[in-house]
Amino acid sequence: MTQTDRTIEALFEENRTFPPPADFARRAIVSSPEIYAEAEADFEGFWARQAENLVWRRRWDQVLDWSGAPFAKWFVGGRLNVTESCLDRHLGEHPGRVAYYWEGEPGDARTITYAELHAEVCRLANALALLGVEKGDRVAIYMGMVPELPVALLACARLGAPHSVVFGGFSADALADRINDAQAKVLITCDGSWRAGQVVPLKDMADDALERTPSISSVVVVQRTNNAVSMQEGRDVWYHDVVPEQEPSRPATECDSEDLLYLLYTSGTTARPKGIVHTCGGYLVGATTTTKMVFDLHEEEDVYWCTADIGWVTGHSYIVYGPLSVGATSVIYEGAPAYPDKDRLWDVVEKYKVSILYTAPTSIRTFMKWGDEYPGRHDLSSLRLLGTVGEPINPEAWMWYRDIIGAGRTPVVDTWWQTETGMQMISPLPGLTTTKPGSATHPLPGISADIVDDEGNSVPLGGGGYLVLTRPWPAMLRGIYGDPNRFVETYWRRFSRPEEDKWVYFAGDGAKRDLDGDYWLLGRVDDVMNVSGHRISTLEVESALVDHPAVAEAAVIGRADPTTGQAIAAFVTLRGTAEGDEALIQELREHVAVKIGKIARPASIVFTDELPKTRSGKIMRRLLRDISEERHLGDVTTLANAAVVEEIAARARLARGNAGGGAQKS
């Protein structure tokens, strides 16, 4: 966990609070606390009022159908196409408003208006239709952060064809797995993408994946980095050869509110990623509402920048669908925040006069480590609101963000939500909420959350336990693609009581609630690690390690890390005469990178002849976590091999001092 219980208790005692600045509150979109009571008194009515802010072809007959719980239906009978809310409705009022300022890593830039974005989306939709894409067909997207990426999402939505975006940092294996699970018909990719001055060869990796994806009939390739690529005749087409010649208009395909909008795969507690299902109506209501409320976004004045990659849910909800629906002007940056120097992020803020910045605690901690000189080189006075996303933020980083980046005058909105929730769930409202460094404060209007103990009983104020959601919400996941049983077991079984018609969503996160009722997120409590805001399954990494011919057994845990929140620590036993040395450590790290992606490479690997196990053969990962975080180990007498614990602890201590991560082996 990124915040220990001791730290949280100390913060409760400190009780540092920051009310909204008076000038901010005066013109805030939400400034009355009555919104919470109104939403609680009639939460369906509250969400119905929010839904009125979208463009509907046909109004819904019923706000919420919860009769098939935990499978929800929102805005039942409603008909729409989400791109009409994100694009068409803005054309009559402000077609020349900038939708995106795009900044390429090498320094090239583009400005794209709503009219231009609409035309490009229609052209790509027409091209995809010529390639045989119809309503309901899944389209995989594997791209860098170029303007054609949001265009691709919206073109699919225009056709009613669900998209499945795969983060460009994932491996060919990960891409193939996700394409096959979704049975995608078309892949949209790039020749490569720029990252830290280097070309990431996306098309090469896609070609590797495509050897195992029989459902793909066509591949559309965006030319970005001009690296040499192989184009398979009859399957692969260049974007610039097929899209510009298409008509810049296309009627939007009418969809049901509950039609599938997109799949997004996230790590679970098994090695197999979960295809999270999000549908059209409720998802867009949630993304639109929270974009407006949480960011206090004044679309005619603000320049908004979410620094996430569109390959993650934050990019879906708060780069594409939410901001476009409210008519915002956003910034998209292609590359690394330290290229060509560690002030690139602040250079972009100054260049485009960004007023709202939404980034991850891992990034903030990295900026802190680099030093104040880098933001100090730039005029950041345009910033009026700061946000954080992806993981709990420690109070020191929160204060640095507010004081150094926000000059002590900007509200900070620390948001908690997940791929599965589709929208922000716990967050301050910046014109209304008194904030505390490290706390996400309380659930948003219309959201019902709680903290419960092992038996599912609500924990009194001042206590901690498991974070749960106790009522459906519009942008909630509708299931796991093709696996309804896994959906119920993963999210609803632990604390729900179906016999009482009581359904409780378990988020997999621990939290505490102070005496004011404010929530303090503590991180994952299951077998999913949160590394720099990216959810990675321990079992997925273990499976990748055991796939290597030298590895007999592996155990993986997430240990606390001051920069990334959690770091991946692996404990490995080897086969036969395999030698555990520095060369093998690097080989195993790269093997994991190939199987999953570079973000899953273990930060440390400790070789051991045995793993600590109970007498029934269960690996005691709790002990490995205690070893990694240098905590007192407690009673180990229940282990079948208690003596091995001290040996592993000694090697782990050496591993922390080695760049490679622990090549010691007895």
Phi and psi in degrees as a GROMACS rama.xvg file:
@    title "Ramachandran Plot"
@    xaxis  label "Phi"
@    yaxis  label "Psi"
@TYPE xy
-80.8888  -18.7168  THR-2
-128.386  118.805  GLN-3
-75.6629  160.917  THR-4
-56.6479  -38.7576  ASP-5
-61.2295  -41.9072  ARG-6
-64.2516  -43.1203  THR-7
-62.6401  -44.9468  ILE-8
-60.5484  -39.8673  GLU-9
-62.7462  -39.0434  ALA-10
-66.6294  -37.415  LEU-11
-56.8014  -39.8174  PHE-12
-71.0906  -40.4522  GLU-13
-64.9339  -43.927  GLU-14
51.5712  47.1377  ASN-15
-71.5633  129.703  ARG-16
-132.609  151.05  THR-17
-135.299  100.077  PHE-18
-68.3143  158.731  PRO-19
-59.6003  137.916  PRO-20
-56.3696  140.087  PRO-21
-58.3665  -42.1014  ALA-22
-68.5182  -31.7446  ASP-23
-68.6665  -48.1278  PHE-24
-62.0887  -33.8157  ALA-25
-60.6261  -34.4156  ARG-26
-115.344  16.8913  ARG-27
-69.87  146.795  ALA-28
-63.8776  -39.7477  ILE-29
-120.647  117.012  VAL-30
-134.563  -1.24622  SER-31
-107.42  128.146  SER-32
-67.1587  -10.8453  PRO-33
-62.8878  -18.9903  GLU-34
-60.794  -33.4746  ILE-35
-67.8575  -45.6906  TYR-36
-65.3321  -39.4809  ALA-37
-63.2433  -43.0646  GLU-38
-67.8135  -37.0168  ALA-39
-71.5751  -36.0381  GLU-40
-65.9752  -33.4295  ALA-41
-152.167  80.7375  ASP-42
-69.1978  -32.0527  PHE-43
-66.7748  -40.9661  GLU-44
-63.6946  -37.6593  GLY-45
-60.3583  -47.5704  PHE-46
-71.1167  -29.6679  TRP-47
-63.8905  -39.7312  ALA-48
-65.1315  -37.6021  ARG-49
-66.7208  -36.5552  GLN-50
-65.1131  -24.255  ALA-51
-64.1094  -14.3454  GLU-52
-81.3907  -3.95311  ASN-53
-98.2865  169.083  LEU-54
-95.0164  117.869  VAL-55
-113.469  138.847  TRP-56
-76.9031  -38.2862  ARG-57
-140.487  131.364  ARG-58
-71.7504  151.412  ARG-59
-68.7676  156.848  TRP-60
-94.4526  -27.4106  ASP-61
-145.767  132.882  GLN-62
-67.9165  -50.126  VAL-63
-139.256  129.548  LEU-64
-112.291  105.933  ASP-65
-109.192  14.643  TRP-66
-67.9801  -23.4207  SER-67
-103.674  28.6196  GLY-68
-48.7794  140.697  ALA-69
-91.1266  20.6323  PRO-70
-93.5821  108.467  PHE-71
-94.1852  154.74  ALA-72
-131.077  126.556  LYS-73
-114.883  142.748  TRP-74
54.514  54.9307  PHE-75
-63.5284  128.702  VAL-76
88.7351  -9.0138  GLY-77
-70.175  145.075  GLY-78
-127.015  137.153  ARG-79
-166.968  169.875  LEU-80
-129.283  126.125  ASN-81
-61.8849  -26.3235  VAL-82
-70.6796  -20.5909  THR-83
-70.911  -29.9154  GLU-84
-77.6164  -33.6534  SER-85
-85.169  -24.7317  CYS-86
-129.234  -63.9736  LEU-87
-56.7331  -41.1891  ASP-88
-68.179  -18.5117  ARG-89
-84.9829  -14.1234  HIS-90
-69.3286  -35.6057  LEU-91
-72.3504  -33.6984  GLY-92
-92.7152  -43.1926  GLU-93
-151.137  64.9535  HIS-94
-62.6289  -25.5607  PRO-95
-89.0915  -1.50707  GLY-96
-65.1647  141.862  ARG-97
-72.1974  125.28  VAL-98
-85.1221  -46.6801  ALA-99
-138.137  130.205  TYR-100
-92.0345  119.672  TYR-101
-109.695  130.495  TRP-102
-118.482  115.95  GLU-103
-79.9119  151.753  GLY-104
-60.199  -40.6321  GLU-105
-69.0912  -9.37923  PRO-106
113.941  -6.81525  GLY-107
-72.9656  158.115  ASP-108
-149.223  154.202  ALA-109
-140.167  146.716  ARG-110
-116.55  125.247  THR-111
-123.065  118.164  ILE-112
-83.177  168.372  THR-113
-61.8507  -37.9134  TYR-114
-64.3266  -43.1751  ALA-115
-67.463  -38.8331  GLU-116
-64.8406  -43.5842  LEU-117
-58.7885  -45.5208  HIS-118
-63.8226  -42.4949  ALA-119
-68.449  -38.0722  GLU-120
-61.2357  -43.7475  VAL-121
-65.2568  -40.4678  CYS-122
-61.2035  -47.1831  ARG-123
-66.4203  -38.6465  LEU-124
-59.1761  -42.8245  ALA-125
-63.9006  -40.0464  ASN-126
-65.1036  -42.2153  ALA-127
-63.9914  -37.1718  LEU-128
-63.2419  -38.1676  ALA-129
-65.2581  -27.0236  LEU-130
-85.0238  4.40258  LEU-131
97.8046  7.77602  GLY-132
-76.3677  126.002  VAL-133
-123.382  169.905  GLU-134
-54.3672  131.3  LYS-135
94.6385  -20.461  GLY-136
-69.6839  138.699  ASP-137
-87.8834  139.341  ARG-138
-122.349  123.939  VAL-139
-88.2782  143.653  ALA-140
-131.769  125.65  ILE-141
-139.296  90.2058  TYR-142
-141.323  164.47  MET-143
-83.5207  -179.086  GLY-144
-84.8938  68.4805  MET-145
-107.104  161.331  VAL-146
-57.038  -29.5345  PRO-147
-66.0184  -14.6117  GLU-148
-69.8236  -56.3489  LEU-149
-61.3188  -31.8779  PRO-150
-59.4667  -41.5786  VAL-151
-63.6669  -44.0006  ALA-152
-59.2838  -46.9827  LEU-153
-70.56  -34.1346  LEU-154
-64.183  -40.8213  ALA-155
-62.0335  -46.3278  CYS-156
-62.0121  -34.2716  ALA-157
-60.9392  -35.376  ARG-158
-87.1125  -8.31279  LEU-159
73.8745  22.9531  GLY-160
-102.385  112.72  ALA-161
-60.4138  137.042  PRO-162
-100.862  152.617  HIS-163
-131.078  98.6206  SER-164
-85.0312  130.521  VAL-165
-112.137  122.606  VAL-166
-51.1128  132.772  PHE-167
-65.5281  -7.90219  GLY-168
-91.0742  -3.61407  GLY-169
-79.7724  157.607  PHE-170
-80.5997  172.518  SER-171
-61.252  -39.6574  ALA-172
-60.9322  -46.553  ASP-173
-63.2027  -39.8522  ALA-174
-63.1607  -46.3105  LEU-175
-60.6235  -43.8846  ALA-176
-58.6008  -42.7153  ASP-177
-74.1787  -38.1017  ARG-178
-61.9052  -44.5642  ILE-179
-68.4271  -38.423  ASN-180
-64.5951  -40.4992  ASP-181
-81.5388  -14.4177  ALA-182
52.6896  51.0595  GLN-183
-67.3411  145.878  ALA-184
-93.2891  -35.7049  LYS-185
-132.581  146.476  VAL-186
-116.643  133.927  LEU-187
-111.714  125.545  ILE-188
-143.753  -173.724  THR-189
-124.15  160.676  CYS-190
-62.0124  -41.2497  ASP-191
-167.913  177.256  GLY-192
-137.334  155.963  SER-193
-90.688  132.773  TRP-194
-149.113  114.698  ARG-195
55.3352  39.0465  ALA-196
80.5408  0.875383  GLY-197
-113.661  154.486  GLN-198
-90.2074  125.191  VAL-199
-89.9174  115.201  VAL-200
-79.4957  76.5246  PRO-201
-61.9115  -42.3681  LEU-202
-65.6794  -39.1388  LYS-203
-60.5805  -44.1857  ASP-204
-67.6902  -37.3205  MET-205
-62.9208  -41.9237  ALA-206
-59.1933  -40.6763  ASP-207
-59.8693  -47.4905  ASP-208
-62.9295  -39.0051  ALA-209
-67.1456  -14.9448  LEU-210
-66.9654  -15.2105  GLU-211
-122.843  18.8243  ARG-212
-127.804  79.4755  THR-213
-65.6107  -17.0567  PRO-214
-74.4088  -19.4781  SER-215
-77.6603  123.285  ILE-216
-104.813  -24.6201  SER-217
-143.56  149.566  SER-218
-130.182  125.233  VAL-219
-103.047  126.903  VAL-220
-117.776  120.774  VAL-221
-85.873  130.147  VAL-222
-87.183  115.845  GLN-223
-123.491  -52.1986  ARG-224
-103.323  -6.80329  THR-225
60.9533  24.6276  ASN-226
-76.2166  151.595  ASN-227
-66.2213  130.79  ALA-228
-134.923  160.161  VAL-229
-94.7533  131.876  SER-230
-116.092  117.464  MET-231
-83.2831  119.709  GLN-232
-61.676  136.427  GLU-233
87.064  -12.7393  GLY-234
-121.303  -46.4601  ARG-235
-96.8316  134.848  ASP-236
-134.275  145.211  VAL-237
-78.4065  136.431  TRP-238
-53.5065  -44.8796  TYR-239
-72.367  -12.6335  HIS-240
-88.1703  -25.9666  ASP-241
-114.409  -25.7583  VAL-242
-85.7702  -48.253  VAL-243
-57.8162  -28.0517  PRO-244
-80.1295  -5.913  GLU-245
-80.2355  160.313  GLN-246
-65.2927  140.957  GLU-247
-84.0371  20.3919  PRO-248
-142.25  151.489  SER-249
-164.194  129.308  ARG-250
-60.0209  139.032  PRO-251
-76.3129  136.368  ALA-252
-71.1204  127.742  THR-253
-71.8786  133.243  GLU-254
-125.151  155.952  CYS-255
-77.9309  151.48  ASP-256
-52.7291  -33.2573  SER-257
-97.4614  7.31117  GLU-258
-66.4029  148.398  ASP-259
-65.5449  124.655  LEU-260
-93.6445  -46.978  LEU-261
-158.573  159.647  TYR-262
-110.231  141.291  LEU-263
-140  122.979  LEU-264
-88.3553  134.684  TYR-265
-134.488  151.495  THR-266
-67.9825  144.086  SER-267
-124.241  -168.631  GLY-268
-85.5704  8.91474  THR-269
-118.703  171.222  THR-270
-72.1941  -14.5438  ALA-271
-93.3213  118.104  ARG-272
-60.7985  155.007  PRO-273
-102.387  130.265  LYS-274
-85.4427  100.02  GLY-275
-76.8787  129.48  ILE-276
-96.9215  121.67  VAL-277
-122.722  138.307  HIS-278
-109.819  176.212  THR-279
-73.2703  -59.5941  CYS-280
-68.2347  -60.3677  GLY-281
-62.1936  -39.2129  GLY-282
-60.2811  -47.6853  TYR-283
-68.9906  -33.4661  LEU-284
-60.0202  -46.5223  VAL-285
-65.6327  -45.3122  GLY-286
-65.6232  -40.8538  ALA-287
-66.1442  -47.5812  THR-288
-61.3478  -47.6551  THR-289
-71.9938  -34.1432  THR-290
-56.9272  -44.6294  THR-291
-71.1051  -47.3511  LYS-292
-75.0912  -51.2616  MET-293
-70.6842  -38.2448  VAL-294
-91.6945  -1.31739  PHE-295
47.3949  49.6376  ASP-296
-83.9242  116.068  LEU-297
-98.7317  100.226  HIS-298
-64.2851  -23.5073  GLU-299
-82.1258  -12.3237  GLU-300
-120.522  -36.9693  GLU-301
-82.0289  149.835  ASP-302
-116.115  118.006  VAL-303
-111.099  138.239  TYR-304
-136.148  112.865  TRP-305
-98.9934  120.707  CYS-306
-85.8552  5.10765  THR-307
-69.0667  168.154  ALA-308
-90.6832  141.078  ASP-309
-66.0193  -13.8019  ILE-310
-67.3649  -11.654  GLY-311
-109.706  165.927  TRP-312
-63.6961  -31.3028  VAL-313
-58.8592  -39.3434  THR-314
-68.8147  -37.9081  GLY-315
-60.0688  -52.9054  HIS-316
-79.4695  -35.0995  SER-317
-123.064  15.0266  TYR-318
-119.089  -38.0056  ILE-319
-101.323  -77.4786  VAL-320
-70.2801  -48.927  TYR-321
-64.0907  -55.8956  GLY-322
-61.0598  -40.2438  PRO-323
-67.8322  -35.4611  LEU-324
-63.0031  -36.1329  SER-325
-89.5171  0.25373  VAL-326
79.9518  30.4535  GLY-327
-78.4969  160.534  ALA-328
-102.657  120.07  THR-329
-118.845  161.07  SER-330
-108.895  137.605  VAL-331
-123.015  127.944  ILE-332
-115.152  135.757  TYR-333
-77.1222  -38.4544  GLU-334
-115.642  -148.97  GLY-335
-85.4527  146.924  ALA-336
-73.5472  -10.2726  PRO-337
-110.528  20.0592  ALA-338
-119.048  128.39  TYR-339
-81.5142  -7.16311  PRO-340
-144.436  173.45  ASP-341
-75.1353  4.65414  LYS-342
-107.418  13.7326  ASP-343
-59.0464  -41.6727  ARG-344
-59.6974  -44.4241  LEU-345
-73.1206  -28.3731  TRP-346
-63.0195  -41.3196  ASP-347
-66.9439  -41.3452  VAL-348
-58.2282  -46.0796  VAL-349
-67.8917  -43.0668  GLU-350
-60.6732  -43.6377  LYS-351
-101.111  4.74136  TYR-352
53.4984  51.2936  LYS-353
-61.8256  132.773  VAL-354
-107.813  -22.8959  SER-355
-128.099  122.553  ILE-356
-121.393  128.544  LEU-357
-126.984  112.038  TYR-358
-143.522  -178.489  THR-359
-99.9734  148.708  ALA-360
-55.893  -36.2703  PRO-361
-57.6732  -44.4247  THR-362
-63.2605  -43.2967  SER-363
-61.412  -44.2505  ILE-364
-63.7734  -35.9733  ARG-365
-65.7337  -43.8394  THR-366
-61.3131  -40.4986  PHE-367
-57.964  -45.2999  MET-368
-63.7285  -37.0624  LYS-369
-66.8187  -31.7583  TRP-370
113.908  157.767  GLY-371
-68.7471  -18.426  ASP-372
-61.5837  -32.0496  GLU-373
-71.4709  -50.8041  TYR-374
-65.5026  -26.3413  PRO-375
-65.471  -16.2208  GLY-376
-75.1823  -11.1873  ARG-377
-128.112  154.326  HIS-378
-83.2459  108.072  ASP-379
-106.824  18.6432  LEU-380
-68.2113  -14.0739  SER-381
-70.5133  -21.2781  SER-382
-68.5064  130.132  LEU-383
-125.819  -10.6874  ARG-384
-149.856  137.013  LEU-385
-121.372  142.968  LEU-386
-134.12  155.551  GLY-387
-129.785  152.267  THR-388
-156.382  149.361  VAL-389
111.517  -25.6297  GLY-390
-170.292  166.094  GLU-391
-63.3691  145.069  PRO-392
-107.208  133.064  ILE-393
-75.4897  150.088  ASN-394
-58.6513  -35.9134  PRO-395
-62.3163  -42.759  GLU-396
-67.0801  -39.3257  ALA-397
-57.8557  -47.22  TRP-398
-67.9327  -39.8233  MET-399
-61.9641  -43.6143  TRP-400
-58.6718  -47.7377  TYR-401
-68.2209  -44.7188  ARG-402
-81.2486  -40.9669  ASP-403
-88.5262  -46.3995  ILE-404
-81.6425  -40.8534  ILE-405
-94.9407  4.24079  GLY-406
54.6164  27.5806  ALA-407
72.1971  12.6305  GLY-408
-123.106  -4.51305  ARG-409
-104.331  138.013  THR-410
-63.254  151.053  PRO-411
-117.867  123.397  VAL-412
-105.666  109.166  VAL-413
-92.7101  113.201  ASP-414
-106.39  134.522  THR-415
-111.47  130.152  TRP-416
-170.259  -176.872  TRP-417
-144.907  167.456  GLN-418
-51.3464  -42.913  THR-419
-68.6113  -32.9595  GLU-420
-79.0322  -24.9057  THR-421
76.2145  -18.4016  GLY-422
-148.909  161.201  MET-423
-63.4273  139.635  GLN-424
-119.211  -40.2861  MET-425
-124.8  123.354  ILE-426
-173.596  150.54  SER-427
-65.9244  155.401  PRO-428
-100.843  115.627  LEU-429
-64.5787  -23.3834  PRO-430
-90.3141  1.87561  GLY-431
-132.338  -38.9225  LEU-432
-90.1896  133.849  THR-433
-79.4338  121.687  THR-434
-98.1593  160.856  THR-435
-133.976  134.095  LYS-436
-58.9357  118.392  PRO-437
98.7294  -6.31426  GLY-438
-111.054  136.995  SER-439
-82.7661  3.92441  ALA-440
67.1192  -105.94  THR-441
-143.597  167.029  HIS-442
-58.528  147.025  PRO-443
-69.2526  161.228  LEU-444
-54.0685  134.898  PRO-445
88.1856  -5.71171  GLY-446
-107.858  136.111  ILE-447
-119.536  116.547  SER-448
-126.669  167.724  ALA-449
-157.835  167.129  ASP-450
-120.981  126.001  ILE-451
-125.114  162.508  VAL-452
-91.1422  -170.915  ASP-453
-59.9914  -26.648  ASP-454
-92.4295  0.69577  GLU-455
86.0918  11.6956  GLY-456
-88.0709  139.777  ASN-457
-61.6197  134.014  SER-458
-88.7002  134.531  VAL-459
-61.6118  160.011  PRO-460
-55.1297  140.953  LEU-461
94.2682  -8.41254  GLY-462
-108.799  173.426  GLY-463
-130.153  167.716  GLY-464
172.141  -137.728  GLY-465
-102.08  133.282  TYR-466
-79.8178  127.891  LEU-467
-132.968  159.948  VAL-468
-114.853  131.467  LEU-469
-110.735  8.64872  THR-470
-153.387  145.676  ARG-471
-64.651  157.275  PRO-472
-138.763  155.477  TRP-473
-60.1571  -40.9518  PRO-474
-90.2288  12.8991  ALA-475
-62.7554  147.866  MET-476
-58.6717  144.622  LEU-477
-96.185  -4.67271  ARG-478
158.036  -178.153  GLY-479
-104.24  127.445  ILE-480
-55.1347  120.672  TYR-481
73.475  9.11797  GLY-482
-146.864  71.6451  ASP-483
-63.3512  -32.4596  PRO-484
-65.8581  -40.5009  ASN-485
-64.3521  -36.1198  ARG-486
-58.67  -48.9668  PHE-487
-65.6689  -45.6604  VAL-488
-65.8464  -40.0544  GLU-489
-72.1463  -42.7274  THR-490
-110.428  -22.8558  TYR-491
-120.715  -20.1446  TRP-492
-70.3162  -38.4437  ARG-493
-61.2474  -45.1524  ARG-494
-116.305  -2.61272  PHE-495
-79.3794  156.099  SER-496
-129.788  83.12  ARG-497
-56.6683  -33.0018  PRO-498
-64.8809  -21.5294  GLU-499
-102.747  7.05922  GLU-500
56.0339  38.5543  ASP-501
-111.989  115.565  LYS-502
-116.149  123.493  TRP-503
-125.735  124.388  VAL-504
-86.7621  125.415  TYR-505
-98.7691  118.742  PHE-506
-80.4996  -17.3139  ALA-507
84.5782  7.48846  GLY-508
-114.102  147.735  ASP-509
-93.2408  154.136  GLY-510
-157.452  159.255  ALA-511
-122.24  159.179  LYS-512
-130.239  125.665  ARG-513
-81.2685  -177.509  ASP-514
-69.2457  -15.7638  LEU-515
-86.6812  -4.1969  ASP-516
87.0104  7.42046  GLY-517
-81.1014  143.343  ASP-518
-93.0938  138.914  TYR-519
-124.787  110.096  TRP-520
-76.529  139.72  LEU-521
-114.858  -4.71315  LEU-522
104.278  -176.721  GLY-523
-70.563  144.005  ARG-524
-115.455  -0.676941  VAL-525
-107.183  -160.512  ASP-526
-92.5297  34.7519  ASP-527
-116.595  127.569  VAL-528
-94.3978  148.503  MET-529
-113.807  97.3481  ASN-530
-107.655  110.974  VAL-531
53.7955  36.6858  SER-532
81.9659  -0.718456  GLY-533
-101.236  126.633  HIS-534
-83.3441  124.464  ARG-535
-131.825  129.399  ILE-536
-76.7242  133.128  SER-537
-61.0549  -39.8799  THR-538
-66.9862  -34.2211  LEU-539
-63.4945  -41.866  GLU-540
-70.6532  -40.5458  VAL-541
-59.6084  -42.9363  GLU-542
-62.9152  -38.9285  SER-543
-65.4631  -39.8449  ALA-544
-65.9781  -45.6161  LEU-545
-67.6844  -20.8746  VAL-546
-65.8637  -20.9819  ASP-547
-74.7676  136.206  HIS-548
-63.2544  -19.3639  PRO-549
-85.3113  -11.5969  ALA-550
-100.088  128.156  VAL-551
-92.2866  -39.1557  ALA-552
-155.488  150.158  GLU-553
-146.556  145.507  ALA-554
-130.494  134.981  ALA-555
-125.962  137.474  VAL-556
-135.824  162.605  ILE-557
-100.351  121.65  GLY-558
-107.026  151.895  ARG-559
-59.7438  137.927  ALA-560
-137.721  131.186  ASP-561
-66.6484  -19.6543  PRO-562
-102.744  -50.6478  THR-563
-93.72  2.0841  THR-564
85.0408  -63.531  GLY-565
-131.683  149.546  GLN-566
-122.889  149.036  ALA-567
-83.9512  121.303  ILE-568
-116  127.752  ALA-569
-116.787  141.586  ALA-570
-122.048  122.902  PHE-571
-129.327  134.115  VAL-572
-107.356  142.939  THR-573
-104.27  159.836  LEU-574
-83.8287  142.546  ARG-575
44.797  -122.384  GLY-576
-97.1944  11.7527  THR-577
-56.2359  137.732  ALA-578
-100.469  121.504  GLU-579
-83.8694  92.8518  GLY-580
-127.99  -178.627  ASP-581
-61.0869  -36.0786  GLU-582
-63.1796  -40.1825  ALA-583
-70.2568  -35.0162  LEU-584
-58.3581  -48.8357  ILE-585
-64.4394  -36.502  GLN-586
-64.837  -40.9047  GLU-587
-68.6262  -39.2842  LEU-588
-62.336  -42.8129  ARG-589
-70.2964  -32.5391  GLU-590
-62.3959  -43.2714  HIS-591
-63.6605  -39.8336  VAL-592
-61.1785  -39.0593  ALA-593
-68.7759  -41.4717  VAL-594
-74.9297  -33.2154  LYS-595
-122.371  -51.1892  ILE-596
147.667  160.707  GLY-597
-62.0926  -28.6291  LYS-598
-65.993  -16.2186  ILE-599
-98.4887  3.08634  ALA-600
-64.0013  129.245  ARG-601
-59.8427  138.545  PRO-602
-74.3574  -29.3361  ALA-603
-144.259  146.706  SER-604
-131.822  124.611  ILE-605
-113.537  124.42  VAL-606
-87.4051  137.236  PHE-607
-147.81  148.249  THR-608
-70.4291  -26.7851  ASP-609
-142.292  156.036  GLU-610
-104.773  147.638  LEU-611
-67.8845  124.378  PRO-612
-133.537  149.973  LYS-613
-73.2291  171.705  THR-614
-66.2025  -18.8779  ARG-615
-88.7556  0.150949  SER-616
94.7627  5.64719  GLY-617
-81.759  130.411  LYS-618
-69.189  130.88  ILE-619
-88.7626  83.2717  MET-620
-67.4031  -27.0583  ARG-621
-58.3138  -42.6821  ARG-622
-64.7193  -39.4414  LEU-623
-64.0889  -36.2499  LEU-624
-67.6104  -41.8824  ARG-625
-61.9038  -40.6574  ASP-626
-62.1588  -45.9775  ILE-627
-64.7539  -33.7361  SER-628
-99.7672  10.393  GLU-629
56.9248  42.7734  GLU-630
-96.9915  163.956  ARG-631
-61.4127  133.353  HIS-632
-83.537  -19.7133  LEU-633
70.1537  -159.363  GLY-634
-74.8272  125.031  ASP-635
-118.265  15.9313  VAL-636
-69.7778  -17.4667  THR-637
-80.1735  -6.50942  THR-638
-77.2825  150.052  LEU-639
-76.2708  -22.1138  ALA-640
-137.772  60.1896  ASN-641
-58.2692  -32.3355  ALA-642
-63.0642  -25.0153  ALA-643
-70.6121  -20.2563  VAL-644
-63.2529  -46.4387  VAL-645
-65.5432  -35.1852  GLU-646
-63.7517  -44.389  GLU-647
-64.6427  -41.0199  ILE-648
-61.3034  -40.9486  ALA-649
-64.0913  -42.6286  ALA-650
-67.5956  -36.5742  ARG-651
-65.0447  -36.7213  ALA-652
-63.3442  -40.0973  ARG-653
-67.172  -38.01  LEU-654
-62.3429  -36.9416  ALA-655
-65.4094  -22.057  ARG-656
-92.7214  -2.65224  GLY-657
-110.122  138.96  ASN-658
-62.934  -36.7288  ALA-659
-74.19  -28.7263  GLY-660
108.204  12.7303  GLY-661
113.98  79.3484  GLY-662
-94.7721  16.581  ALA-663
-74.6952  140.113  GLN-664
-154.226  132.646  LYS-665
